[in-house]
Amino acid sequence: MASDIWNTENAQDYGINLLISEHIRLRELQESDLPILTQWWNSPEFMALQGSLVLPHPGTEAAELFKGRSLNRGTTDGVGLCITLPDDTLIGHTALYNYNAPARSAELMIMIGGSNVGQGYGTMATKMIVDFGFREMGLNRIGLSVWAYNERALRTFNRAGFREEGRERQAGFHDGKFHDRIIMGLLASEYFGPRS
């Protein structure tokens, strides 16, 4: 923001730009989103990238996960938002969860589903939720973990400014092989850069 003086116009512009961009927007979870999100969550290709087992869960369990991460009762519980195109077509979900108040930290989760994968929406949404976490929630650190073979996610997180902090060696097992899980993080001081 160009000016440090806040007024009605500045506040409204901030609110709009925080959750809406030219290409995507972040909005509350709606009951009608749950069947689509649950389908994506239980798709084998998604499970191989996120979970430790390629094993579908009951739809109610996945729906409860999304509901629990999207309560949005204030920053103390974390925040979960659906990712949509400007016409409100659902393309994914993102959350800042496991909020730790003393450390002012949270974990990032993002899922882009269906034919929307590989279109750059994951990077856009990651940057938006990170911006929300630092600017609106006052977080100091946002962390995540990603399988070392998930190159698309690694590119997304690197573009959003995350740094590798460590590696859990051979923490997962798929296709008869052990795989490393990479721990990444981004600090507010890195996000905002040096302040004058």
C-alpha positions as CSV (number, residue, x, y, z in Angstrom):
1,M,0.0,0.0,0.0
2,A,1.4,3.4,-1.0
3,S,0.2,5.3,2.0
4,D,0.6,4.5,5.7
5,I,-2.6,6.6,6.4
6,W,-5.6,4.4,6.4
7,N,-9.0,5.6,5.4
8,T,-12.2,4.0,4.2
9,E,-10.9,3.6,0.6
10,N,-7.6,2.1,1.7
11,A,-9.4,-0.3,4.0
12,Q,-11.8,-1.4,1.3
13,D,-9.0,-1.8,-1.3
14,Y,-7.0,-3.9,1.1
15,G,-10.0,-6.2,1.8
16,I,-10.8,-6.7,-1.8
17,N,-7.1,-7.3,-2.9
18,L,-6.5,-9.7,0.0
19,L,-9.1,-12.3,-1.2
20,I,-9.6,-11.5,-4.9
21,S,-7.2,-11.3,-7.8
22,E,-7.7,-11.0,-11.5
23,H,-7.6,-14.8,-11.9
24,I,-8.8,-16.4,-8.7
25,R,-10.6,-15.6,-5.4
26,L,-10.7,-17.1,-2.0
27,R,-14.1,-17.5,-0.3
28,E,-15.8,-19.4,2.5
29,L,-16.6,-23.1,2.2
30,Q,-20.1,-23.8,1.2
31,E,-22.0,-27.1,1.7
32,S,-22.3,-27.6,-2.1
33,D,-18.4,-27.6,-2.3
34,L,-18.0,-30.7,-0.2
35,P,-18.9,-33.4,-2.8
36,I,-16.3,-32.0,-5.3
37,L,-13.6,-31.5,-2.6
38,T,-14.2,-34.9,-1.2
39,Q,-13.9,-36.5,-4.7
40,W,-10.6,-34.7,-5.4
41,W,-9.3,-35.6,-1.9
42,N,-10.1,-39.3,-2.5
43,S,-8.7,-39.4,-6.0
44,P,-5.7,-41.8,-6.2
45,E,-3.5,-39.3,-8.0
46,F,-4.0,-36.8,-5.2
47,M,-3.4,-39.3,-2.5
48,A,-0.1,-40.4,-4.0
49,L,1.1,-36.7,-3.8
50,Q,-0.2,-35.9,-0.3
51,G,-0.9,-39.0,1.8
52,S,1.3,-41.7,3.2
53,L,-1.1,-44.3,1.8
54,V,-3.1,-44.5,-1.5
55,L,-6.3,-45.5,0.3
56,P,-9.6,-43.8,-0.1
57,H,-11.4,-42.6,3.1
58,P,-15.1,-42.4,3.7
59,G,-16.6,-39.2,2.1
60,T,-17.9,-38.1,5.5
61,E,-14.3,-38.2,6.9
62,A,-12.9,-36.0,4.1
63,A,-15.9,-33.6,4.4
64,E,-15.4,-33.2,8.1
65,L,-11.7,-32.4,7.5
66,F,-12.6,-29.6,5.1
67,K,-15.4,-28.3,7.5
68,G,-13.0,-28.4,10.5
69,R,-10.3,-26.5,8.6
70,S,-12.8,-23.9,7.3
71,L,-14.6,-22.9,10.5
72,N,-13.0,-19.4,10.3
73,R,-14.1,-18.4,13.8
74,G,-11.1,-16.1,14.0
75,T,-7.4,-16.4,13.6
76,T,-7.0,-18.6,16.7
77,D,-8.4,-21.6,14.9
78,G,-6.7,-21.1,11.6
79,V,-8.3,-20.3,8.3
80,G,-9.7,-22.4,5.4
81,L,-10.9,-21.0,2.1
82,C,-12.1,-22.4,-1.2
83,I,-10.3,-21.4,-4.3
84,T,-12.5,-20.3,-7.2
85,L,-12.3,-18.7,-10.6
86,P,-13.9,-15.3,-10.9
87,D,-17.2,-17.0,-12.1
88,D,-17.2,-18.9,-8.8
89,T,-16.2,-22.3,-10.3
90,L,-14.5,-24.3,-7.6
91,I,-10.9,-25.3,-8.3
92,G,-9.5,-26.1,-4.9
93,H,-9.1,-25.4,-1.2
94,T,-6.4,-24.0,1.0
95,A,-5.9,-23.7,4.7
96,L,-3.6,-22.3,7.4
97,Y,-4.2,-24.9,10.2
98,N,-2.5,-26.1,13.4
99,Y,-2.3,-22.5,14.5
100,N,0.1,-22.0,17.4
101,A,-0.6,-18.7,19.2
102,P,2.6,-18.3,21.2
103,A,4.8,-18.9,18.2
104,R,2.4,-17.2,15.8
105,S,2.8,-20.0,13.3
106,A,0.5,-22.2,11.2
107,E,0.8,-25.0,8.6
108,L,-0.2,-24.5,5.0
109,M,-2.4,-27.0,3.0
110,I,-3.4,-26.5,-0.6
111,M,-5.2,-28.7,-3.1
112,I,-6.1,-27.9,-6.7
113,G,-8.4,-30.4,-8.3
114,G,-9.4,-31.8,-11.6
115,S,-8.3,-30.2,-14.9
116,N,-7.2,-27.1,-13.1
117,V,-3.9,-28.7,-12.0
118,G,-0.9,-27.4,-13.7
119,Q,-2.5,-24.1,-14.8
120,G,-0.6,-21.9,-12.2
121,Y,-3.6,-21.6,-9.9
122,G,-1.7,-23.3,-7.1
123,T,1.0,-20.7,-7.1
124,M,-1.5,-17.9,-7.2
125,A,-3.5,-19.3,-4.3
126,T,-0.4,-20.1,-2.3
127,K,0.7,-16.5,-2.6
128,M,-2.7,-15.2,-1.6
129,I,-3.1,-17.4,1.5
130,V,0.5,-16.6,2.6
131,D,-0.3,-12.9,2.2
132,F,-3.4,-13.4,4.3
133,G,-1.5,-15.2,6.9
134,F,1.2,-12.6,7.3
135,R,-1.0,-9.4,6.8
136,E,-4.2,-10.4,8.4
137,M,-3.4,-13.1,10.9
138,G,-0.1,-11.6,12.0
139,L,1.7,-14.9,11.6
140,N,5.5,-15.0,12.1
141,R,6.0,-18.4,10.3
142,I,4.1,-20.5,7.9
143,G,5.4,-24.1,7.5
144,L,4.5,-27.1,5.3
145,S,5.8,-30.5,4.3
146,V,5.9,-32.0,0.9
147,W,7.1,-35.3,-0.6
148,A,10.5,-34.9,-2.4
149,Y,9.0,-36.4,-5.6
150,N,6.2,-33.8,-5.8
151,E,8.2,-31.5,-8.1
152,R,5.2,-29.5,-9.1
153,A,4.4,-28.6,-5.5
154,L,8.1,-27.8,-4.7
155,R,8.2,-25.4,-7.6
156,T,5.0,-23.7,-6.3
157,F,6.3,-23.3,-2.8
158,N,9.7,-22.1,-4.0
159,R,7.9,-19.4,-6.2
160,A,6.0,-18.4,-3.1
161,G,9.2,-17.8,-1.1
162,F,9.4,-21.0,1.0
163,R,12.8,-22.4,1.9
164,E,13.8,-25.9,2.7
165,E,14.4,-26.2,6.4
166,G,15.0,-29.9,6.7
167,R,14.2,-33.4,5.4
168,E,12.6,-36.4,7.0
169,R,14.6,-39.1,5.4
170,Q,12.6,-42.1,4.0
171,A,9.5,-40.9,5.9
172,G,7.1,-42.4,3.2
173,F,6.7,-45.6,1.3
174,H,5.1,-45.8,-2.2
175,D,5.6,-48.2,-5.1
176,G,8.0,-50.4,-3.1
177,K,10.4,-47.5,-2.3
178,F,11.1,-45.1,0.6
179,H,10.7,-41.4,0.0
180,D,11.9,-38.3,1.8
181,R,9.5,-35.6,3.1
182,I,10.8,-32.0,2.8
183,I,10.0,-29.5,5.6
184,M,9.7,-25.9,4.3
185,G,9.0,-22.6,5.9
186,L,8.6,-18.9,5.3
187,L,9.1,-16.2,7.9
188,A,7.3,-12.9,8.0
189,S,10.8,-11.1,8.0
190,E,11.6,-13.0,4.7
191,Y,8.2,-12.2,3.2
192,F,8.2,-8.5,4.0
193,G,11.9,-8.1,3.5
194,P,14.0,-5.4,5.2
195,R,11.9,-2.5,6.4
196,S,13.3,1.0,6.3
